[in-house]
């Protein structure tokens, strides 16, 4: 009997190990799809927050409230872009034309100094401004019109399909979140299901606070950047501010990427303007880090900056831009799960058990 029981447990352990191996293999192989589903879950959290607020205020049924939340959320985004599109789209066209001029000015400015000339001499000969910026005229001779159209349509359909997956996933999750949370909890033993549901609830609350906090920070940074750039007279201020707003969602890396074109555009005016733009950028980031972040994220999960940077590089190598974009929220989820299931349920439980008094006799 003991031999049979041992063999049964060994078979179960082997089967579970095999399932985990296959699961990790599939996640690694199709990690891009996993990130799309995760994006849908993040959007579902935002929609759930708006839906729950509408249900609480109007007492409408959840389906109608979700429809109104969807209209409000995407209507606000569409309306905002419709209002600023004429100005910003024109400025983005000017921005794409101004960046090569700015790079040439940087090269000319460096050539005025001995150390700058030595620095440029160390750059490989095949690296130049013309190599960094795509030449539309040159590419026209290399690619046929049909090839360009096919590549464009392929990229367009790929983006639209990804957006469709994210949107549909979000709507299904937001329409009946308990269906998925309780279904996931049912995969665990009955004695652990309540704890799994508790962790899922904590995940939802943590991610909701983090997402809304990030949206507030993005809005504050975008508005302050637009006002500051307008005050110093920087060309294309609204396009650069919109870029700063969107890239603020990517901690560490995003603000630095947004600062590069702003400084380059400042160089087209004068070196002093470029220095002023850099100083304004640094001031906004300092205020955001020392004042705004502690106030807005005081109840949200804290993400160690060095760990986040490592995770961004890792996901960037694995999945490119989408990995970098989702690194922060995905790391936040992993930190919450680690805190709840490992630190509290394992380490703290062992420490509490070790402190229990040993009965005498």
VMD Tcl script that draws the C-alpha trace (Angstrom):
set ca {
  {0.00 0.00 0.00}
  {2.82 2.37 0.86}
  {4.56 1.51 -2.40}
  {1.34 2.17 -4.34}
  {0.80 5.50 -2.56}
  {4.40 6.54 -3.19}
  {4.10 5.63 -6.89}
  {0.84 7.57 -7.17}
  {2.36 10.69 -5.62}
  {5.44 10.41 -7.83}
  {3.23 10.13 -10.92}
  {1.21 13.19 -9.88}
  {4.39 15.19 -9.19}
  {5.82 14.17 -12.57}
  {2.61 15.15 -14.34}
  {2.50 18.55 -12.60}
  {6.16 19.16 -13.45}
  {5.45 18.25 -17.08}
  {2.49 20.64 -17.18}
  {4.60 23.45 -15.72}
  {7.38 22.79 -18.24}
  {4.95 22.84 -21.16}
  {3.27 25.95 -19.74}
  {6.53 27.86 -19.40}
  {7.57 26.76 -22.89}
  {4.30 28.00 -24.42}
  {4.47 31.29 -22.51}
  {8.03 31.84 -23.70}
  {7.22 30.93 -27.30}
  {4.04 33.00 -27.46}
  {5.00 35.71 -24.99}
  {3.89 38.47 -27.38}
  {0.34 37.11 -27.25}
  {0.58 36.89 -23.45}
  {1.53 40.59 -23.38}
  {-1.48 41.43 -25.57}
  {-3.80 39.61 -23.16}
  {-2.12 41.40 -20.26}
  {-2.75 44.72 -22.06}
  {-6.40 43.73 -22.33}
  {-6.47 43.00 -18.60}
  {-5.03 46.46 -17.84}
  {-7.66 48.10 -20.04}
  {-10.32 45.97 -18.35}
  {-9.19 47.27 -14.95}
  {-9.69 50.86 -16.14}
  {-13.09 50.02 -17.65}
  {-14.13 48.15 -14.48}
  {-13.28 51.19 -12.38}
  {-15.43 53.46 -14.55}
  {-18.21 50.84 -14.79}
  {-18.36 50.33 -11.02}
  {-18.54 54.09 -10.53}
  {-21.46 54.36 -12.99}
  {-23.27 51.44 -11.33}
  {-22.80 53.05 -7.90}
  {-24.04 56.47 -9.04}
  {-26.88 55.48 -11.40}
  {-27.84 51.93 -10.29}
  {-27.91 50.83 -13.93}
  {-27.22 47.19 -14.82}
  {-23.61 46.24 -15.43}
  {-23.95 45.69 -19.18}
  {-25.32 49.17 -19.84}
  {-22.84 50.70 -17.41}
  {-19.95 48.99 -19.21}
  {-21.24 50.31 -22.54}
  {-21.36 53.85 -21.12}
  {-17.88 53.42 -19.61}
  {-16.54 52.27 -22.99}
  {-18.13 55.26 -24.75}
  {-16.86 57.70 -22.10}
  {-13.30 56.36 -22.08}
  {-12.73 56.07 -25.81}
  {-14.92 59.09 -26.53}
  {-12.72 61.24 -24.29}
  {-9.57 59.98 -26.03}
  {-11.08 60.47 -29.51}
  {-12.39 63.93 -28.62}
  {-9.05 65.04 -27.22}
  {-7.17 63.88 -30.31}
  {-9.81 65.44 -32.58}
  {-9.30 68.81 -30.86}
  {-5.51 68.77 -31.00}
  {-5.01 66.71 -34.17}
  {-4.82 69.61 -36.68}
  {-2.11 71.41 -34.71}
  {-0.21 68.39 -33.44}
  {-0.20 66.42 -36.71}
  {1.27 69.42 -38.53}
  {3.85 69.86 -35.78}
  {4.82 66.18 -35.93}
  {5.46 66.54 -39.67}
  {7.65 69.54 -38.96}
  {9.34 67.60 -36.14}
  {10.30 64.72 -38.44}
  {11.80 67.25 -40.87}
  {13.59 69.25 -38.15}
  {15.40 66.39 -36.40}
  {17.92 65.80 -39.26}
  {18.70 69.54 -39.32}
  {19.23 69.44 -35.56}
  {21.61 66.48 -35.84}
  {23.60 68.33 -38.50}
  {23.82 71.34 -36.19}
  {25.12 69.11 -33.40}
  {27.79 67.80 -35.76}
  {28.77 71.34 -36.81}
  {28.87 72.49 -33.19}
  {31.10 69.56 -32.17}
  {33.49 70.29 -35.06}
  {34.16 73.75 -33.54}
  {35.97 72.15 -30.59}
  {39.02 69.91 -30.51}
  {37.43 67.34 -28.22}
  {34.32 67.36 -30.40}
  {36.30 66.68 -33.56}
  {38.13 63.83 -31.84}
  {34.79 62.41 -30.72}
  {33.39 62.53 -34.25}
  {36.53 60.87 -35.61}
  {35.88 57.88 -33.36}
  {32.43 57.40 -34.90}
  {32.49 54.67 -37.60}
  {32.59 56.06 -41.14}
  {29.37 54.34 -42.15}
  {27.44 56.08 -39.34}
  {26.14 59.52 -40.24}
  {23.03 61.62 -40.08}
  {21.94 60.31 -43.45}
  {22.20 56.77 -42.10}
  {20.23 57.57 -38.94}
  {17.33 59.26 -40.74}
  {15.55 57.30 -43.48}
  {15.99 58.84 -46.92}
  {12.63 58.75 -48.64}
  {14.12 59.41 -52.06}
  {16.68 56.62 -51.79}
  {14.20 54.08 -50.52}
  {11.85 54.93 -53.37}
  {14.33 53.57 -55.88}
  {14.96 50.41 -53.90}
  {11.37 49.38 -53.33}
  {8.56 49.14 -55.83}
  {5.26 50.84 -55.16}
  {3.51 47.49 -54.78}
  {6.04 46.33 -52.16}
  {5.53 49.54 -50.18}
  {1.75 49.13 -50.27}
  {1.98 45.48 -49.18}
  {4.35 46.32 -46.31}
  {2.15 49.20 -45.19}
  {-1.05 47.14 -45.28}
  {0.66 44.27 -43.48}
  {1.83 46.58 -40.68}
  {-1.57 48.30 -40.52}
  {-3.52 45.04 -40.29}
  {-1.07 43.76 -37.68}
  {-1.61 46.81 -35.48}
  {-5.40 46.73 -35.97}
  {-5.50 43.01 -35.13}
  {-3.48 43.60 -31.95}
  {-5.81 46.44 -30.94}
  {-8.81 44.21 -31.63}
  {-7.41 41.47 -29.37}
  {-6.73 43.97 -26.58}
  {-10.17 45.61 -26.85}
  {-12.17 42.37 -27.05}
  {-10.19 40.86 -24.17}
  {-10.83 43.96 -22.06}
  {-14.58 43.93 -22.78}
  {-14.91 40.23 -21.92}
  {-12.93 40.64 -18.70}
  {-14.82 43.78 -17.67}
  {-18.27 42.38 -18.51}
  {-18.05 39.56 -15.96}
  {-14.78 39.62 -13.99}
  {-16.01 37.08 -11.41}
  {-16.39 34.47 -14.14}
  {-12.63 34.58 -14.75}
  {-11.42 35.13 -11.18}
  {-13.55 32.30 -9.76}
  {-12.69 30.10 -12.72}
  {-8.99 30.66 -12.07}
  {-9.43 30.03 -8.33}
  {-11.21 26.73 -9.05}
  {-7.92 25.38 -10.44}
  {-6.57 25.29 -6.86}
  {-7.56 23.04 -3.93}
  {-10.75 24.09 -2.15}
  {-8.87 25.05 1.02}
  {-6.79 27.58 -0.98}
  {-9.49 29.10 -3.18}
  {-10.47 31.89 -0.77}
  {-6.82 32.94 -0.48}
  {-6.43 32.94 -4.28}
  {-9.51 35.16 -4.64}
  {-8.14 37.47 -1.93}
  {-4.83 37.81 -3.81}
  {-6.68 38.49 -7.08}
  {-8.70 41.23 -5.36}
  {-5.50 42.79 -4.03}
  {-3.99 42.60 -7.51}
  {-7.00 44.40 -8.96}
  {-6.88 47.17 -6.34}
  {-3.10 47.60 -6.65}
  {-3.20 47.81 -10.45}
  {-6.21 50.15 -10.42}
  {-4.42 52.57 -8.09}
  {-1.21 52.31 -10.13}
  {-2.93 52.89 -13.49}
  {-4.98 55.90 -12.38}
  {-1.93 57.33 -10.61}
  {0.10 56.99 -13.81}
  {-2.63 58.70 -15.85}
  {-2.64 61.63 -13.40}
  {1.17 61.89 -13.53}
  {1.15 61.70 -17.34}
  {-1.42 64.49 -17.54}
  {0.48 66.73 -15.11}
  {3.79 66.18 -16.93}
  {2.19 66.75 -20.34}
  {0.48 70.00 -19.32}
  {3.52 71.37 -17.45}
  {5.78 70.50 -20.39}
  {3.49 72.26 -22.87}
  {3.30 75.39 -20.70}
  {7.07 75.46 -20.10}
  {7.94 74.96 -23.78}
  {5.51 77.71 -24.77}
  {7.03 80.11 -22.24}
  {10.58 79.59 -23.51}
  {9.38 79.85 -27.11}
  {10.34 76.34 -28.23}
  {8.99 75.45 -31.69}
  {6.58 72.50 -31.97}
  {5.78 72.76 -28.26}
  {2.46 70.87 -28.42}
  {3.87 67.91 -30.37}
  {6.81 67.62 -27.97}
  {4.49 67.90 -24.96}
  {2.23 65.15 -26.35}
  {5.31 62.98 -26.82}
  {6.33 63.65 -23.20}
  {2.78 62.80 -22.05}
  {2.71 59.42 -23.82}
  {6.27 58.37 -22.97}
  {5.78 59.20 -19.28}
  {3.96 55.84 -19.04}
  {7.39 54.20 -19.40}
  {9.31 55.03 -16.19}
  {13.08 55.64 -16.38}
  {13.39 55.34 -20.17}
  {10.34 57.22 -21.51}
  {11.15 60.72 -20.19}
  {14.72 60.49 -21.52}
  {13.45 59.52 -24.97}
  {11.00 62.45 -24.91}
  {13.79 64.88 -23.96}
  {16.03 64.04 -26.94}
  {13.88 65.56 -29.74}
  {13.06 68.56 -27.52}
  {16.75 69.35 -27.02}
  {17.46 68.80 -30.72}
  {14.66 71.19 -31.70}
  {16.08 73.68 -29.20}
  {19.40 73.49 -31.06}
  {17.68 74.72 -34.24}
  {17.00 77.95 -32.35}
  {20.26 78.32 -30.41}
  {22.55 76.36 -28.07}
  {21.20 78.46 -25.19}
  {17.65 77.35 -26.00}
  {18.76 73.72 -26.02}
  {20.36 74.16 -22.59}
  {17.17 75.84 -21.32}
  {15.07 72.95 -22.63}
  {17.36 70.48 -20.85}
  {17.08 72.48 -17.63}
  {13.27 72.62 -17.93}
  {13.14 68.87 -18.53}
  {15.34 68.21 -15.49}
  {13.23 70.54 -13.31}
  {9.97 68.86 -14.34}
  {11.42 65.41 -13.63}
  {12.77 66.50 -10.23}
  {9.41 67.99 -9.22}
  {7.65 64.88 -10.51}
  {9.99 62.58 -8.57}
  {10.11 64.53 -5.29}
  {6.61 66.04 -5.10}
  {4.10 64.50 -7.51}
  {5.11 60.83 -7.21}
  {5.03 60.68 -3.38}
  {1.60 62.36 -3.32}
  {-0.04 60.41 -6.15}
  {1.59 57.01 -5.56}
  {1.52 57.09 -1.75}
  {-0.94 54.17 -1.62}
  {0.13 52.45 -4.82}
  {2.71 49.69 -5.03}
  {6.32 50.87 -4.88}
  {8.55 49.57 -7.69}
  {12.34 49.67 -7.04}
  {13.86 51.78 -9.87}
  {16.93 49.57 -10.43}
  {14.81 46.41 -10.58}
  {12.42 48.13 -13.00}
  {15.27 49.21 -15.28}
  {16.62 45.65 -15.38}
  {13.13 44.31 -16.14}
  {12.62 46.90 -18.90}
  {15.89 45.88 -20.56}
  {14.98 42.19 -20.25}
  {11.51 42.57 -21.79}
  {12.87 44.99 -24.38}
  {15.34 42.35 -25.55}
  {12.60 39.70 -25.55}
  {9.68 41.60 -27.12}
  {10.91 45.02 -28.20}
  {8.80 48.14 -27.69}
  {5.75 46.30 -26.33}
  {7.89 44.64 -23.67}
  {9.36 47.97 -22.55}
  {5.89 49.53 -22.52}
  {4.39 46.85 -20.26}
  {7.44 46.19 -18.08}
  {6.33 48.45 -15.21}
  {2.75 47.11 -14.76}
  {3.90 43.51 -15.27}
  {6.62 43.94 -12.63}
  {4.04 45.49 -10.29}
  {1.90 42.35 -10.66}
  {4.89 40.10 -9.95}
  {5.79 42.12 -6.85}
  {2.25 41.87 -5.44}
  {2.10 38.11 -6.10}
  {5.55 37.61 -4.53}
  {4.62 39.68 -1.48}
  {1.34 37.86 -0.89}
  {2.15 34.25 -1.79}
  {5.81 34.01 -0.79}
  {6.64 36.66 1.81}
  {3.37 36.50 3.78}
  {2.16 32.94 3.19}
  {5.55 31.21 3.42}
  {8.20 33.32 5.17}
  {5.95 35.10 7.67}
  {4.02 31.89 8.33}
  {7.24 30.01 9.13}
  {8.44 32.83 11.39}
  {5.12 32.90 13.24}
  {5.21 29.12 13.67}
  {8.79 29.30 14.98}
  {7.74 31.85 17.61}
  {4.96 29.64 18.96}
  {5.74 28.42 22.50}
  {6.70 24.78 22.79}
  {4.32 22.94 25.17}
  {6.02 21.54 28.27}
  {5.77 17.93 29.21}
}
mol new
graphics top color blue
foreach p $ca { graphics top sphere $p radius 0.5 }
foreach p [lrange $ca 0 end-1] q [lrange $ca 1 end] { graphics top cylinder $p $q radius 0.2 }
display resetview
